Amino acid sequence: MKYFLTALGLMLIFEGMPYFVFPERMIEFLREITGIPPSSLRIFGLISIIVGLAICYFVNMVS
């Protein structure tokens, strides 16, 4: 549970940084995202999940 909460905290830090550092650019970026088809966003999400799982797997293999 400790690792999960640590990962959750890091995710929130990394997700929140762009909104804090570049709020104007994030508004523009979010406007652009609304024009992307849902199927493309779904594929991007799936690729992100697979890359995240691969990173977790390889980190656990090394340690």
mmCIF file of the N, C-alpha and C atoms, coordinates in Angstrom:
data_MODEL
# 
_entry.id   MODEL 
# 
loop_
_atom_site.group_PDB 
_atom_site.id 
_atom_site.type_symbol 
_atom_site.label_atom_id 
_atom_site.label_alt_id 
_atom_site.label_comp_id 
_atom_site.label_asym_id 
_atom_site.label_entity_id 
_atom_site.label_seq_id 
_atom_site.pdbx_PDB_ins_code 
_atom_site.Cartn_x 
_atom_site.Cartn_y 
_atom_site.Cartn_z 
_atom_site.occupancy 
_atom_site.B_iso_or_equiv 
_atom_site.pdbx_formal_charge 
_atom_site.auth_seq_id 
_atom_site.auth_comp_id 
_atom_site.auth_asym_id 
_atom_site.auth_atom_id 
_atom_site.pdbx_PDB_model_num 
ATOM 1   N N  . MET A 1 1  ? 0.827   -1.188 0.000   1.00 0.00 ? 1  MET A N  1 
ATOM 2   C CA . MET A 1 1  ? 0.000   0.000  0.000   1.00 0.00 ? 1  MET A CA 1 
ATOM 3   C C  . MET A 1 1  ? 0.873   1.254  0.000   1.00 0.00 ? 1  MET A C  1 
ATOM 4   N N  . LYS A 1 2  ? 2.041   1.151  0.645   1.00 0.00 ? 2  LYS A N  1 
ATOM 5   C CA . LYS A 1 2  ? 2.963   2.284  0.702   1.00 0.00 ? 2  LYS A CA 1 
ATOM 6   C C  . LYS A 1 2  ? 3.415   2.686  -0.701  1.00 0.00 ? 2  LYS A C  1 
ATOM 7   N N  . TYR A 1 3  ? 3.745   1.691  -1.523  1.00 0.00 ? 3  TYR A N  1 
ATOM 8   C CA . TYR A 1 3  ? 4.200   1.976  -2.882  1.00 0.00 ? 3  TYR A CA 1 
ATOM 9   C C  . TYR A 1 3  ? 3.088   2.585  -3.726  1.00 0.00 ? 3  TYR A C  1 
ATOM 10  N N  . PHE A 1 4  ? 1.882   2.091  -3.535  1.00 0.00 ? 4  PHE A N  1 
ATOM 11  C CA . PHE A 1 4  ? 0.742   2.616  -4.289  1.00 0.00 ? 4  PHE A CA 1 
ATOM 12  C C  . PHE A 1 4  ? 0.507   4.085  -3.954  1.00 0.00 ? 4  PHE A C  1 
ATOM 13  N N  . LEU A 1 5  ? 0.513   4.407  -2.666  1.00 0.00 ? 5  LEU A N  1 
ATOM 14  C CA . LEU A 1 5  ? 0.286   5.799  -2.259  1.00 0.00 ? 5  LEU A CA 1 
ATOM 15  C C  . LEU A 1 5  ? 1.424   6.708  -2.710  1.00 0.00 ? 5  LEU A C  1 
ATOM 16  N N  . THR A 1 6  ? 2.648   6.192  -2.685  1.00 0.00 ? 6  THR A N  1 
ATOM 17  C CA . THR A 1 6  ? 3.790   6.969  -3.187  1.00 0.00 ? 6  THR A CA 1 
ATOM 18  C C  . THR A 1 6  ? 3.636   7.223  -4.678  1.00 0.00 ? 6  THR A C  1 
ATOM 19  N N  . ALA A 1 7  ? 3.259   6.196  -5.430  1.00 0.00 ? 7  ALA A N  1 
ATOM 20  C CA . ALA A 1 7  ? 3.058   6.351  -6.872  1.00 0.00 ? 7  ALA A CA 1 
ATOM 21  C C  . ALA A 1 7  ? 1.916   7.318  -7.158  1.00 0.00 ? 7  ALA A C  1 
ATOM 22  N N  . LEU A 1 8  ? 0.851   7.241  -6.388  1.00 0.00 ? 8  LEU A N  1 
ATOM 23  C CA . LEU A 1 8  ? -0.273  8.150  -6.556  1.00 0.00 ? 8  LEU A CA 1 
ATOM 24  C C  . LEU A 1 8  ? 0.151   9.594  -6.294  1.00 0.00 ? 8  LEU A C  1 
ATOM 25  N N  . GLY A 1 9  ? 0.924   9.799  -5.247  1.00 0.00 ? 9  GLY A N  1 
ATOM 26  C CA . GLY A 1 9  ? 1.422   11.143 -4.946  1.00 0.00 ? 9  GLY A CA 1 
ATOM 27  C C  . GLY A 1 9  ? 2.313   11.678 -6.055  1.00 0.00 ? 9  GLY A C  1 
ATOM 28  N N  . LEU A 1 10 ? 3.213   10.853 -6.571  1.00 0.00 ? 10 LEU A N  1 
ATOM 29  C CA . LEU A 1 10 ? 4.088   11.288 -7.664  1.00 0.00 ? 10 LEU A CA 1 
ATOM 30  C C  . LEU A 1 10 ? 3.284   11.597 -8.916  1.00 0.00 ? 10 LEU A C  1 
ATOM 31  N N  . MET A 1 11 ? 2.274   10.780 -9.188  1.00 0.00 ? 11 MET A N  1 
ATOM 32  C CA . MET A 1 11 ? 1.435   11.033 -10.356 1.00 0.00 ? 11 MET A CA 1 
ATOM 33  C C  . MET A 1 11 ? 0.746   12.391 -10.237 1.00 0.00 ? 11 MET A C  1 
ATOM 34  N N  . LEU A 1 12 ? 0.215   12.699 -9.059  1.00 0.00 ? 12 LEU A N  1 
ATOM 35  C CA . LEU A 1 12 ? -0.450  13.982 -8.863  1.00 0.00 ? 12 LEU A CA 1 
ATOM 36  C C  . LEU A 1 12 ? 0.518   15.150 -8.996  1.00 0.00 ? 12 LEU A C  1 
ATOM 37  N N  . ILE A 1 13 ? 1.749   14.959 -8.521  1.00 0.00 ? 13 ILE A N  1 
ATOM 38  C CA . ILE A 1 13 ? 2.763   16.007 -8.664  1.00 0.00 ? 13 ILE A CA 1 
ATOM 39  C C  . ILE A 1 13 ? 3.040   16.258 -10.140 1.00 0.00 ? 13 ILE A C  1 
ATOM 40  N N  . PHE A 1 14 ? 3.314   15.183 -10.890 1.00 0.00 ? 14 PHE A N  1 
ATOM 41  C CA . PHE A 1 14 ? 3.647   15.342 -12.302 1.00 0.00 ? 14 PHE A CA 1 
ATOM 42  C C  . PHE A 1 14 ? 2.461   15.831 -13.128 1.00 0.00 ? 14 PHE A C  1 
ATOM 43  N N  . GLU A 1 15 ? 1.267   15.411 -12.779 1.00 0.00 ? 15 GLU A N  1 
ATOM 44  C CA . GLU A 1 15 ? 0.079   15.874 -13.497 1.00 0.00 ? 15 GLU A CA 1 
ATOM 45  C C  . GLU A 1 15 ? -0.221  17.342 -13.208 1.00 0.00 ? 15 GLU A C  1 
ATOM 46  N N  . GLY A 1 16 ? 0.071   17.787 -12.004 1.00 0.00 ? 16 GLY A N  1 
ATOM 47  C CA . GLY A 1 16 ? -0.237  19.158 -11.626 1.00 0.00 ? 16 GLY A CA 1 
ATOM 48  C C  . GLY A 1 16 ? 0.792   20.187 -12.056 1.00 0.00 ? 16 GLY A C  1 
ATOM 49  N N  . MET A 1 17 ? 2.013   19.762 -12.306 1.00 0.00 ? 17 MET A N  1 
ATOM 50  C CA . MET A 1 17 ? 3.083   20.698 -12.655 1.00 0.00 ? 17 MET A CA 1 
ATOM 51  C C  . MET A 1 17 ? 2.781   21.549 -13.886 1.00 0.00 ? 17 MET A C  1 
ATOM 52  N N  . PRO A 1 18 ? 2.324   20.966 -14.998 1.00 0.00 ? 18 PRO A N  1 
ATOM 53  C CA . PRO A 1 18 ? 2.053   21.810 -16.172 1.00 0.00 ? 18 PRO A CA 1 
ATOM 54  C C  . PRO A 1 18 ? 0.996   22.880 -15.915 1.00 0.00 ? 18 PRO A C  1 
ATOM 55  N N  . TYR A 1 19 ? -0.019  22.540 -15.124 1.00 0.00 ? 19 TYR A N  1 
ATOM 56  C CA . TYR A 1 19 ? -1.077  23.503 -14.827 1.00 0.00 ? 19 TYR A CA 1 
ATOM 57  C C  . TYR A 1 19 ? -0.548  24.648 -13.967 1.00 0.00 ? 19 TYR A C  1 
ATOM 58  N N  . PHE A 1 20 ? 0.426   24.366 -13.101 1.00 0.00 ? 20 PHE A N  1 
ATOM 59  C CA . PHE A 1 20 ? 1.009   25.392 -12.244 1.00 0.00 ? 20 PHE A CA 1 
ATOM 60  C C  . PHE A 1 20 ? 2.024   26.251 -12.999 1.00 0.00 ? 20 PHE A C  1 
ATOM 61  N N  . VAL A 1 21 ? 2.865   25.593 -13.809 1.00 0.00 ? 21 VAL A N  1 
ATOM 62  C CA . VAL A 1 21 ? 3.952   26.294 -14.490 1.00 0.00 ? 21 VAL A CA 1 
ATOM 63  C C  . VAL A 1 21 ? 3.480   26.995 -15.767 1.00 0.00 ? 21 VAL A C  1 
ATOM 64  N N  . PHE A 1 22 ? 2.613   26.347 -16.545 1.00 0.00 ? 22 PHE A N  1 
ATOM 65  C CA . PHE A 1 22 ? 2.160   26.893 -17.831 1.00 0.00 ? 22 PHE A CA 1 
ATOM 66  C C  . PHE A 1 22 ? 0.636   26.919 -17.932 1.00 0.00 ? 22 PHE A C  1 
ATOM 67  N N  . PRO A 1 23 ? -0.069  27.656 -17.086 1.00 0.00 ? 23 PRO A N  1 
ATOM 68  C CA . PRO A 1 23 ? -1.542  27.586 -17.129 1.00 0.00 ? 23 PRO A CA 1 
ATOM 69  C C  . PRO A 1 23 ? -2.132  28.054 -18.457 1.00 0.00 ? 23 PRO A C  1 
ATOM 70  N N  . GLU A 1 24 ? -1.555  29.089 -19.069 1.00 0.00 ? 24 GLU A N  1 
ATOM 71  C CA . GLU A 1 24 ? -2.098  29.582 -20.343 1.00 0.00 ? 24 GLU A CA 1 
ATOM 72  C C  . GLU A 1 24 ? -1.926  28.546 -21.448 1.00 0.00 ? 24 GLU A C  1 
ATOM 73  N N  . ARG A 1 25 ? -0.757  27.921 -21.494 1.00 0.00 ? 25 ARG A N  1 
ATOM 74  C CA . ARG A 1 25 ? -0.516  26.902 -22.523 1.00 0.00 ? 25 ARG A CA 1 
ATOM 75  C C  . ARG A 1 25 ? -1.385  25.676 -22.305 1.00 0.00 ? 25 ARG A C  1 
ATOM 76  N N  . MET A 1 26 ? -1.654  25.348 -21.057 1.00 0.00 ? 26 MET A N  1 
ATOM 77  C CA . MET A 1 26 ? -2.510  24.200 -20.782 1.00 0.00 ? 26 MET A CA 1 
ATOM 78  C C  . MET A 1 26 ? -3.932  24.448 -21.274 1.00 0.00 ? 26 MET A C  1 
ATOM 79  N N  . ILE A 1 27 ? -4.415  25.684 -21.145 1.00 0.00 ? 27 ILE A N  1 
ATOM 80  C CA . ILE A 1 27 ? -5.754  26.009 -21.653 1.00 0.00 ? 27 ILE A CA 1 
ATOM 81  C C  . ILE A 1 27 ? -5.793  25.819 -23.165 1.00 0.00 ? 27 ILE A C  1 
ATOM 82  N N  . GLU A 1 28 ? -4.749  26.291 -23.867 1.00 0.00 ? 28 GLU A N  1 
ATOM 83  C CA . GLU A 1 28 ? -4.675  26.108 -25.316 1.00 0.00 ? 28 GLU A CA 1 
ATOM 84  C C  . GLU A 1 28 ? -4.605  24.623 -25.676 1.00 0.00 ? 28 GLU A C  1 
ATOM 85  N N  . PHE A 1 29 ? -3.792  23.887 -24.938 1.00 0.00 ? 29 PHE A N  1 
ATOM 86  C CA . PHE A 1 29 ? -3.626  22.457 -25.190 1.00 0.00 ? 29 PHE A CA 1 
ATOM 87  C C  . PHE A 1 29 ? -4.943  21.717 -24.998 1.00 0.00 ? 29 PHE A C  1 
ATOM 88  N N  . LEU A 1 30 ? -5.679  22.049 -23.938 1.00 0.00 ? 30 LEU A N  1 
ATOM 89  C CA . LEU A 1 30 ? -6.955  21.381 -23.685 1.00 0.00 ? 30 LEU A CA 1 
ATOM 90  C C  . LEU A 1 30 ? -7.984  21.719 -24.753 1.00 0.00 ? 30 LEU A C  1 
ATOM 91  N N  . ARG A 1 31 ? -7.913  22.917 -25.287 1.00 0.00 ? 31 ARG A N  1 
ATOM 92  C CA . ARG A 1 31 ? -8.815  23.274 -26.389 1.00 0.00 ? 31 ARG A CA 1 
ATOM 93  C C  . ARG A 1 31 ? -8.497  22.443 -27.632 1.00 0.00 ? 31 ARG A C  1 
ATOM 94  N N  . GLU A 1 32 ? -7.208  22.228 -27.884 1.00 0.00 ? 32 GLU A N  1 
ATOM 95  C CA . GLU A 1 32 ? -6.808  21.427 -29.041 1.00 0.00 ? 32 GLU A CA 1 
ATOM 96  C C  . GLU A 1 32 ? -7.225  19.967 -28.881 1.00 0.00 ? 32 GLU A C  1 
ATOM 97  N N  . ILE A 1 33 ? -7.182  19.458 -27.665 1.00 0.00 ? 33 ILE A N  1 
ATOM 98  C CA . ILE A 1 33 ? -7.539  18.067 -27.417 1.00 0.00 ? 33 ILE A CA 1 
ATOM 99  C C  . ILE A 1 33 ? -8.999  17.798 -27.777 1.00 0.00 ? 33 ILE A C  1 
ATOM 100 N N  . THR A 1 34 ? -9.857  18.794 -27.593 1.00 0.00 ? 34 THR A N  1 
ATOM 101 C CA . THR A 1 34 ? -11.273 18.571 -27.900 1.00 0.00 ? 34 THR A CA 1 
ATOM 102 C C  . THR A 1 34 ? -11.508 18.284 -29.380 1.00 0.00 ? 34 THR A C  1 
ATOM 103 N N  . GLY A 1 35 ? -10.549 18.640 -30.230 1.00 0.00 ? 35 GLY A N  1 
ATOM 104 C CA . GLY A 1 35 ? -10.679 18.376 -31.661 1.00 0.00 ? 35 GLY A CA 1 
ATOM 105 C C  . GLY A 1 35 ? -10.163 17.015 -32.078 1.00 0.00 ? 35 GLY A C  1 
ATOM 106 N N  . ILE A 1 36 ? -9.534  16.291 -31.183 1.00 0.00 ? 36 ILE A N  1 
ATOM 107 C CA . ILE A 1 36 ? -8.987  14.971 -31.510 1.00 0.00 ? 36 ILE A CA 1 
ATOM 108 C C  . ILE A 1 36 ? -10.090 13.927 -31.359 1.00 0.00 ? 36 ILE A C  1 
ATOM 109 N N  . PRO A 1 37 ? -10.212 13.032 -32.320 1.00 0.00 ? 37 PRO A N  1 
ATOM 110 C CA . PRO A 1 37 ? -11.260 12.000 -32.239 1.00 0.00 ? 37 PRO A CA 1 
ATOM 111 C C  . PRO A 1 37 ? -11.065 11.092 -31.018 1.00 0.00 ? 37 PRO A C  1 
ATOM 112 N N  . PRO A 1 38 ? -12.155 10.650 -30.406 1.00 0.00 ? 38 PRO A N  1 
ATOM 113 C CA . PRO A 1 38 ? -12.052 9.774  -29.230 1.00 0.00 ? 38 PRO A CA 1 
ATOM 114 C C  . PRO A 1 38 ? -11.245 8.502  -29.484 1.00 0.00 ? 38 PRO A C  1 
ATOM 115 N N  . SER A 1 39 ? -11.319 7.965  -30.696 1.00 0.00 ? 39 SER A N  1 
ATOM 116 C CA . SER A 1 39 ? -10.563 6.737  -30.981 1.00 0.00 ? 39 SER A CA 1 
ATOM 117 C C  . SER A 1 39 ? -9.056  6.981  -30.884 1.00 0.00 ? 39 SER A C  1 
ATOM 118 N N  . SER A 1 40 ? -8.597  8.144  -31.319 1.00 0.00 ? 40 SER A N  1 
ATOM 119 C CA . SER A 1 40 ? -7.175  8.470  -31.218 1.00 0.00 ? 40 SER A CA 1 
ATOM 120 C C  . SER A 1 40 ? -6.766  8.655  -29.767 1.00 0.00 ? 40 SER A C  1 
ATOM 121 N N  . LEU A 1 41 ? -7.612  9.304  -28.984 1.00 0.00 ? 41 LEU A N  1 
ATOM 122 C CA . LEU A 1 41 ? -7.319  9.478  -27.558 1.00 0.00 ? 41 LEU A CA 1 
ATOM 123 C C  . LEU A 1 41 ? -7.277  8.130  -26.849 1.00 0.00 ? 41 LEU A C  1 
ATOM 124 N N  . ARG A 1 42 ? -8.179  7.227  -27.237 1.00 0.00 ? 42 ARG A N  1 
ATOM 125 C CA . ARG A 1 42 ? -8.216  5.895  -26.631 1.00 0.00 ? 42 ARG A CA 1 
ATOM 126 C C  . ARG A 1 42 ? -6.927  5.138  -26.944 1.00 0.00 ? 42 ARG A C  1 
ATOM 127 N N  . ILE A 1 43 ? -6.450  5.234  -28.181 1.00 0.00 ? 43 ILE A N  1 
ATOM 128 C CA . ILE A 1 43 ? -5.198  4.564  -28.569 1.00 0.00 ? 43 ILE A CA 1 
ATOM 129 C C  . ILE A 1 43 ? -4.027  5.152  -27.790 1.00 0.00 ? 43 ILE A C  1 
ATOM 130 N N  . PHE A 1 44 ? -3.986  6.474  -27.667 1.00 0.00 ? 44 PHE A N  1 
ATOM 131 C CA . PHE A 1 44 ? -2.924  7.122  -26.904 1.00 0.00 ? 44 PHE A CA 1 
ATOM 132 C C  . PHE A 1 44 ? -2.960  6.666  -25.444 1.00 0.00 ? 44 PHE A C  1 
ATOM 133 N N  . GLY A 1 45 ? -4.161  6.560  -24.881 1.00 0.00 ? 45 GLY A N  1 
ATOM 134 C CA . GLY A 1 45 ? -4.297  6.091  -23.507 1.00 0.00 ? 45 GLY A CA 1 
ATOM 135 C C  . GLY A 1 45 ? -3.806  4.665  -23.344 1.00 0.00 ? 45 GLY A C  1 
ATOM 136 N N  . LEU A 1 46 ? -4.151  3.804  -24.297 1.00 0.00 ? 46 LEU A N  1 
ATOM 137 C CA . LEU A 1 46 ? -3.706  2.410  -24.244 1.00 0.00 ? 46 LEU A CA 1 
ATOM 138 C C  . LEU A 1 46 ? -2.188  2.320  -24.332 1.00 0.00 ? 46 LEU A C  1 
ATOM 139 N N  . ILE A 1 47 ? -1.598  3.091  -25.221 1.00 0.00 ? 47 ILE A N  1 
ATOM 140 C CA . ILE A 1 47 ? -0.134  3.096  -25.350 1.00 0.00 ? 47 ILE A CA 1 
ATOM 141 C C  . ILE A 1 47 ? 0.503   3.581  -24.051 1.00 0.00 ? 47 ILE A C  1 
ATOM 142 N N  . SER A 1 48 ? -0.071  4.593  -23.425 1.00 0.00 ? 48 SER A N  1 
ATOM 143 C CA . SER A 1 48 ? 0.454   5.095  -22.156 1.00 0.00 ? 48 SER A CA 1 
ATOM 144 C C  . SER A 1 48 ? 0.385   4.025  -21.072 1.00 0.00 ? 48 SER A C  1 
ATOM 145 N N  . ILE A 1 49 ? -0.720  3.289  -21.038 1.00 0.00 ? 49 ILE A N  1 
ATOM 146 C CA . ILE A 1 49 ? -0.866  2.217  -20.050 1.00 0.00 ? 49 ILE A CA 1 
ATOM 147 C C  . ILE A 1 49 ? 0.189   1.139  -20.276 1.00 0.00 ? 49 ILE A C  1 
ATOM 148 N N  . ILE A 1 50 ? 0.388   0.747  -21.520 1.00 0.00 ? 50 ILE A N  1 
ATOM 149 C CA . ILE A 1 50 ? 1.362   -0.303 -21.832 1.00 0.00 ? 50 ILE A CA 1 
ATOM 150 C C  . ILE A 1 50 ? 2.778   0.142  -21.476 1.00 0.00 ? 50 ILE A C  1 
ATOM 151 N N  . VAL A 1 51 ? 3.123   1.377  -21.810 1.00 0.00 ? 51 VAL A N  1 
ATOM 152 C CA . VAL A 1 51 ? 4.460   1.891  -21.472 1.00 0.00 ? 51 VAL A CA 1 
ATOM 153 C C  . VAL A 1 51 ? 4.629   1.949  -19.951 1.00 0.00 ? 51 VAL A C  1 
ATOM 154 N N  . GLY A 1 52 ? 3.607   2.408  -19.246 1.00 0.00 ? 52 GLY A N  1 
ATOM 155 C CA . GLY A 1 52 ? 3.678   2.459  -17.787 1.00 0.00 ? 52 GLY A CA 1 
ATOM 156 C C  . GLY A 1 52 ? 3.859   1.086  -17.169 1.00 0.00 ? 52 GLY A C  1 
ATOM 157 N N  . LEU A 1 53 ? 3.103   0.111  -17.676 1.00 0.00 ? 53 LEU A N  1 
ATOM 158 C CA . LEU A 1 53 ? 3.249   -1.255 -17.180 1.00 0.00 ? 53 LEU A CA 1 
ATOM 159 C C  . LEU A 1 53 ? 4.642   -1.813 -17.472 1.00 0.00 ? 53 LEU A C  1 
ATOM 160 N N  . ALA A 1 54 ? 5.169   -1.520 -18.654 1.00 0.00 ? 54 ALA A N  1 
ATOM 161 C CA . ALA A 1 54 ? 6.513   -1.994 -19.011 1.00 0.00 ? 54 ALA A CA 1 
ATOM 162 C C  . ALA A 1 54 ? 7.561   -1.379 -18.083 1.00 0.00 ? 54 ALA A C  1 
ATOM 163 N N  . ILE A 1 55 ? 7.429   -0.100 -17.796 1.00 0.00 ? 55 ILE A N  1 
ATOM 164 C CA . ILE A 1 55 ? 8.372   0.549  -16.881 1.00 0.00 ? 55 ILE A CA 1 
ATOM 165 C C  . ILE A 1 55 ? 8.299   -0.102 -15.502 1.00 0.00 ? 55 ILE A C  1 
ATOM 166 N N  . CYS A 1 56 ? 7.095   -0.294 -14.993 1.00 0.00 ? 56 CYS A N  1 
ATOM 167 C CA . CYS A 1 56 ? 6.939   -0.941 -13.677 1.00 0.00 ? 56 CYS A CA 1 
ATOM 168 C C  . CYS A 1 56 ? 7.534   -2.346 -13.685 1.00 0.00 ? 56 CYS A C  1 
ATOM 169 N N  . TYR A 1 57 ? 7.289   -3.095 -14.743 1.00 0.00 ? 57 TYR A N  1 
ATOM 170 C CA . TYR A 1 57 ? 7.810   -4.455 -14.843 1.00 0.00 ? 57 TYR A CA 1 
ATOM 171 C C  . TYR A 1 57 ? 9.337   -4.464 -14.816 1.00 0.00 ? 57 TYR A C  1 
ATOM 172 N N  . PHE A 1 58 ? 9.950   -3.627 -15.653 1.00 0.00 ? 58 PHE A N  1 
ATOM 173 C CA . PHE A 1 58 ? 11.412  -3.634 -15.736 1.00 0.00 ? 58 PHE A CA 1 
ATOM 174 C C  . PHE A 1 58 ? 12.065  -3.088 -14.465 1.00 0.00 ? 58 PHE A C  1 
ATOM 175 N N  . VAL A 1 59 ? 11.446  -2.130 -13.824 1.00 0.00 ? 59 VAL A N  1 
ATOM 176 C CA . VAL A 1 59 ? 11.990  -1.619 -12.562 1.00 0.00 ? 59 VAL A CA 1 
ATOM 177 C C  . VAL A 1 59 ? 11.952  -2.714 -11.495 1.00 0.00 ? 59 VAL A C  1 
ATOM 178 N N  . ASN A 1 60 ? 10.863  -3.482 -11.456 1.00 0.00 ? 60 ASN A N  1 
ATOM 179 C CA . ASN A 1 60 ? 10.774  -4.564 -10.482 1.00 0.00 ? 60 ASN A CA 1 
ATOM 180 C C  . ASN A 1 60 ? 11.707  -5.722 -10.819 1.00 0.00 ? 60 ASN A C  1 
ATOM 181 N N  . MET A 1 61 ? 12.016  -5.913 -12.084 1.00 0.00 ? 61 MET A N  1 
ATOM 182 C CA . MET A 1 61 ? 12.962  -6.964 -12.476 1.00 0.00 ? 61 MET A CA 1 
ATOM 183 C C  . MET A 1 61 ? 14.372  -6.630 -12.010 1.00 0.00 ? 61 MET A C  1 
ATOM 184 N N  . VAL A 1 62 ? 14.732  -5.340 -12.086 1.00 0.00 ? 62 VAL A N  1 
ATOM 185 C CA . VAL A 1 62 ? 16.087  -4.920 -11.740 1.00 0.00 ? 62 VAL A CA 1 
ATOM 186 C C  . VAL A 1 62 ? 16.302  -4.956 -10.225 1.00 0.00 ? 62 VAL A C  1 
ATOM 187 N N  . SER A 1 63 ? 15.289  -4.556 -9.479  1.00 0.00 ? 63 SER A N  1 
ATOM 188 C CA . SER A 1 63 ? 15.493  -4.489 -8.018  1.00 0.00 ? 63 SER A CA 1 
ATOM 189 C C  . SER A 1 63 ? 15.028  -5.717 -7.281  1.00 0.00 ? 63 SER A C  1 
# 
